[in-house]
């Protein structure tokens, strides 16, 4: 599929750009064939409150007509079907404790597939499809998130709460 979008020698055409999603003005219109938000779309609100629509509009502007926006996410908002999804929910609860203790008000936003599709249509994307690619296997990035939670919990000033959160994290991993 990728070769049919960008043609021929795919690897020679791949360009990775690390940029602030709120500051894509330096990019010319219709630049990318494919853009990928890998475990990113749900964090836009926590990083840039009230900016999700603007970020997606900017992405739409720099994506070529007929290009593809790939959004990968796995936060379940339904009854977990297996242990992997249970762990995601349990670590989300630990993150909630950390955020509440630190007084952070910005929050990730979890979208059901139809909610996200409606937002994308509103922004101007077309041909939106939702594909379930797994049945809840633990994503390899889970340990990155767990490491982030452990580092973030170090900011908790109350040692009793900090120790409890760290124990919760350790218990979930065992």
Helices and strands as residue ranges (DSSP letters): H 2-6, H 10-13, E 32-38, G 41-43, H 44-47, H 52-62, E 63-72, H 83-102, H 113-123, H 142-153, H 159-173
